[in-house]
Every structure is written in structure tokens, then in C-alpha cells.
Amino acid sequence: MSFTNTRLIDFKQGDQIRIAAFEGGLRFHEIFSQYGLFPGDVAKVLRIAPFDGPMLLEIGGREIALGKSLAARIIVETCACDVP
Amino acid sequence: MRCALIGQPNCGKSTLFNQVAGYKAETGNFSGTTVTFTESKVRVGGEVVELVDLPGTFTLSGTNPAEAEARRYLNSCEVDVIINVVDATHLTQGLELTLELLALQRPLVIAFNMMDEASRLGLRVDGPALQTKLGVPVLPLIASKGQGVKGLFLSSLETARRKLSAASPQLWNGDILQRHKLAQELAQTYVHQGERRLNWRDRLDDLLLHPFWGYVALLVILFIFFELVYGLGRAIEGPVLVFFNKLANDLIRTIGAQSLWSELASGLIQGISGGVAIVLPYLAPFLLGLGVMEDIGYLPRIAFLMDSLMHRLGLHGKAIVPFILGYGCNVPAVMSTRILEDRQDRFLAAALAVLVPCAARLSVVFGLVAFYLGPGWALAIYLFNMLVIALTGRILTQLLPEDTPGLILEMPVYRVPTLKTVINKAWFRTREFIVEAWPLLIGGSIVLAFLTYYNLSPLIDSLVRPFTWILGLPAQTGVPLIFGVLRKELSLIMLRQALNVSDFASALSPLQMLTFTVFVVFYVPCLSTLAALRRELGWRSMLAIAGLTVLIALVAALFVRGFGSLVWR
């Protein structure tokens, strides 16, 4: 069984992920934590808007929309449950 | 006795505030509707309490201006009791702020709001157990229906009197990650997830956020909205104008034409009828419709759908808020740029938002273009306006170095708006027109009557002549354009007087109407918007934006004139 670390931006609708880390220093940590996103949290990609639009994540019962540039700063690991 | 309401964005603080204080704070199903604090005196159990509604804050250590405002208030003023409003459907996140507040060691009461919404989601919150754990009162609340409000305030007074604060403060200290973990633990212990009842609200996003049908739905919704405003407005404008024109004619006949008094009387009637017949018929339905869309929770969905387009303007989806508010009035639009974290984002969003035709300019577009040339032309002006905003955004981002973090926002659940809040909100905004703008409008019309009688308006006209000449407009349009800076509605109402006609078609060609309207749509924002710009961004930015709008107005109007003269030949 292998955990692959990738970016949130590489995932598609319906994928389950676990947040591993954020990139971009304190400023981005602050932005993410304001919206209740923390390393270790499990989330699901609900939708992705067309034309390179934002992603909609379900996390802790809430829905958070994330633009592509922010989604690219989230390093994630796929959940063990999804690994075949 | 002073109570401060604090909570995370969109948890219902302002709804609670309005329940007890009457309609004073703007609410909307969207983060960050309240950007500054509102104060009011209310009577609770025979005691007068000063109630303060603070802007929504995710954390006390946040960086955006709205959060700084809340923190400054809690630290600087004497607050007897803090009421922490928490969205019961999102306890984990809400409790993070609660933990920060507990560490402050001040009298605190916690209100779990939207309990109806929580039970719909199958969540059962064990309030009494949490109350024992935290050591401060925890009360259930459904602010939108007014349930639990009285109990909350009585308990708050009691808490303030007994100076009740958290039991063991050392438990709540810690850094942001520790707070997150602790909040998660608390939520896991005290919230039980039962069966979730899925209903139409959970399915609605499958359509409204669909990659294809979502955009179709957006267009249909905006089209219906536009048609309703236009249909209602037009149905009222025509007959009311006829009535006032008749009144003015009768009055002039009685007083006698050509006298100062008849000029002043007709100026007065023009000012009054301008408000009743031209502005209010479009403004009121527009604000009602905007209120409904806001309270349902559709605005963040628009932000989600439009994010990629907004990126092409150098902004992100959240900046759609100032744009949409801008269609109502540019002042709240400029103020709402505070929800953007980045100063450059704020400047750019404000500069573009003031180009959005507000309800006042809507009255010019509808009263002149739609009324005389048909609604298709009005729609064309709106589309042209969007194109110009897009181009301006492109050019400005080329000039300013880009540094935007990107879109992040919470998607609220759909809520059924209550008639009371929607009407109150529309009235709240309409009243602003009636109290602030209308007197100015009537005053302006009377001043214009003086100018006409003493034949002074040509002097002003000649000052603006370079602009009106190059745009191919009659010289008399100068005065209305100058007065339009006070209030945009004045441009149209004074135009009628300046041209000395009751029917614009007899004095302006269709192309002149279009050119005039396009110029009015873009040039210098009104006085109140300029004041808001100065407050939010400072003098230099205000002047820069004002200058920019004149340039854009000139280029856009010239384009319309040139392009139109090809079509109409």
C-alpha cells in the first residue's frame, strides 16, 4: 500500500483526500485555517467548475470553494480507503 | 450595560441583531455582509442594553480589516457581556472562535443558532453537557424565527451581573492547531449525527452548479430578474409621468408661464416626479429581487461559477460580491471590498465596481434607453458595460503586479428567505434614496430652475462643452452631467428640464440617447461613492479612480457614437 503525495488540484470530482500540508508560508496557513482547513483533515471533492474554475470541497460537513491557485498549494494524500 | 454580538461570518449575528433592534444591520446569506459594527439600544426585561453587532470573524487573530475591527472593539471598549453566536450546523469551526473567546476571561454566553437547520441535518447537540464542560451558559437559538431570543438576552444580563466567565481558562489557551483539535474533540463528544434528511435543497446544486446547466440557469435567473424589474418599473413609470406632466402644465397655466415662480414650481414638480416616476419604480423591485437572491444564498454560487471569468479580470470569484452589490448601489460595493484580504485586490475591485451601473444609473438606462428605444437596447448597454469592465480589468492587471491569493469562500446552504427580512432590507436601502438622494434631487431641480430663469446654465454648459461637443450631444446636456456627480438620477431628471421637453424623443436622436447614457454609466461615481472610496482606499486612490472613470466614459461613449453613426446611416 502506498501513499502518494500530490496536490489537491490534480484530483477529480468524487475523490476522497486527506490534507497533508500547505505551501506558501504563514500567509497561506492563515488563509486556510480561517476557513477551517487544517493538515490531517479529510475532505471530498464535490464539484469542479468548468474553464479551470474553483473546486468545491466538503470538509467537516461544510462546503468550501477553493480557487485553482489555492488548490495548488494544498498537498494531499489519498485516503487509505480509496487505495485498491 | 453593553452586549457585543460576535461570531463567524454568516452565523446569523445580524439576523439576531435585527430581531431585537429593528432593521438596522444588513444581512445576507453570504460571508461578510457586515463589515463595520452597528450599535443600538434595546430594552430587555425593563433594562436598557446597548447592543453591538460586530463583523463576522473566523478568529480573533485574523488579518483582514473586518476581523481587525472586531478585535479592536472587544479590546478597546467596555463590554459587559459577549454573546457568541455559533452556527449549530458547523460546530467544529464555530467552537474555534468560542475557545479564543473563553481565553479572554470575560462574561460570555454562547448561542447555538440555526437549531432548526441542524435538526434537519440530523445533528443533535447536547447543550447542557457542553455548558457544564465550558462553564458558561449555552443556549439554543433560531434567530430567523425569533425563537430563543428572549431567553438568550435574559441569560446574558444574568451573566453580566454575575460576571460569569470560563471555568478553567488554562484549558482553552493554545495555538491555532491545538484549538482546532480541541474544537473537533468537543464537537465529536457533544454532537450526535443522526440520520440526515436529504431534500430538494441538497439536490439543487446539482443543477445550479452544473458545468453546463449552471450557466444556463444563471442566465435564465438574471434574465427573469431583469424582465421583472423592467416590467414592473415601466408599468408604473408611464402613468405616473403622465399624471405629473399634467399637474405641472395645470400649475404653470394658473401661475402664468415665464415667471420665476412658475419655473420654480415646475422645477419642484420635476424633482418630485423624478423620484416617484423614474427612480422608485425600478429601484424598489430591483432591491427586492436582489434581497431574495442574497437571502436564498445564490450569490456565492455565482461567485463559484464566475471565478474563472473573474480571473481574467485579474480578480477572483469573491470579488463578484462588490460587483453584484454595485448593481444596487456603489457605496456598499466599495465598502464590501474589505472582505478581500489583499490591498491591491481591494483597489482593483473598487475601481471596477464603480463602473457597475448602480440602481441610480439603472433609472437612466431604463428611463431613457429602454423607455424610448426598447428593453433590448438597455440589455445591450449592460452587456457593453460588462465588456468595458472586463477590458479595464485586463489593462489594470497588466499595469499592477499581480499578487492575489485566489478564491476561498464558504458555500452556505440554501435558505428560504422570510418575507419580513427581504422587505425590511429593500426598505432599508430604499429609505436611503428617499432620505438622502431625493431631497438633493428636488433641490437640484430647483437650482436648475433658477439657472434657467436667470439664463445662467449656458455658462456651465460652455465649461463642459468640449465633452458634449466631442460626443455629439446638445450643449444643454452640460448641466445635467455636472449635477449627475451629486446623484446619478439627477442626470436624467435635470435633462428633461434642461432640454425643456417632457418627451426626450423630440430633443434627442436615438444615437444621442445611447451616447449620453453610456457616458453617464461610466463617468465619475457619485459624491457618496467618492466619499466611500476615500474612506476605504485614501485620497490618492479616489482621485485616480475618478480620473480613470472619466477617461473610460469618454472612450466608451466615443466608441458608441462612432459605431452607432455607422449603423444608423
Contacts between the chains, C-beta under 8 A, distances in Angstrom:
chain1	res1	chain2	res2	distance
A	27	B	405	7.4
A	28	B	405	6.9
A	30	B	62	7.5
A	30	B	63	6.3
A	31	B	341	6.9
A	31	B	405	5.9
A	31	B	408	6.2
A	32	B	408	7.7
A	33	B	59	7.4
A	33	B	176	5.5
A	33	B	180	7.2
A	34	B	58	4.2
A	34	B	59	6.2
A	34	B	62	6.0
A	35	B	58	6.9
A	35	B	408	5.6
A	35	B	409	7.9
A	35	B	410	6.5
A	36	B	58	7.7
A	36	B	90	7.9
A	36	B	92	7.0
A	36	B	93	4.1
A	36	B	96	7.3
A	36	B	180	7.6
A	38	B	177	6.5
A	38	B	180	5.0
A	47	B	205	7.5
A	47	B	209	5.6
A	49	B	209	7.4
A	49	B	211	7.0
A	49	B	304	5.9
A	49	B	305	6.1
A	49	B	307	6.3
A	49	B	308	6.5
A	50	B	211	4.2
A	50	B	212	7.7
A	50	B	308	7.5
A	51	B	308	4.2
A	51	B	309	7.4
A	52	B	308	5.2
A	52	B	311	7.8
A	53	B	304	7.3
A	53	B	305	7.3
A	53	B	307	5.2
A	53	B	308	4.2
A	54	B	304	5.9
A	54	B	307	4.6
A	54	B	308	7.7
A	54	B	317	6.3
A	54	B	407	5.2
A	56	B	209	7.1
A	56	B	304	6.7
A	56	B	411	6.5
A	60	B	90	7.3
A	60	B	92	5.1
A	60	B	93	6.9
A	60	B	184	7.9
A	61	B	89	7.0
A	61	B	90	6.5
A	61	B	92	7.7
A	61	B	121	7.4
A	62	B	90	5.2
A	62	B	93	6.8
A	62	B	410	6.2
A	62	B	411	7.9
A	63	B	410	6.9
A	63	B	411	3.9
A	64	B	408	6.8
A	64	B	409	7.3
A	64	B	410	5.7
A	64	B	411	7.0
A	65	B	300	7.3
A	65	B	303	7.3
A	65	B	304	4.9
A	65	B	307	7.5
A	65	B	317	7.2
A	65	B	407	6.3
A	65	B	408	7.0
A	65	B	409	5.2
A	65	B	410	7.7
A	65	B	411	5.7
A	66	B	406	7.6
A	66	B	407	6.8
A	66	B	408	5.6
A	67	B	307	5.7
A	67	B	311	7.6
A	67	B	316	5.3
A	67	B	317	6.6
A	67	B	406	3.6
A	67	B	407	3.3
A	67	B	408	6.8
A	68	B	406	7.0
A	69	B	316	7.9
A	69	B	404	7.6
A	69	B	405	7.1
A	69	B	406	3.7
A	70	B	405	6.5
A	70	B	406	4.2
A	70	B	407	6.9
A	70	B	408	5.6
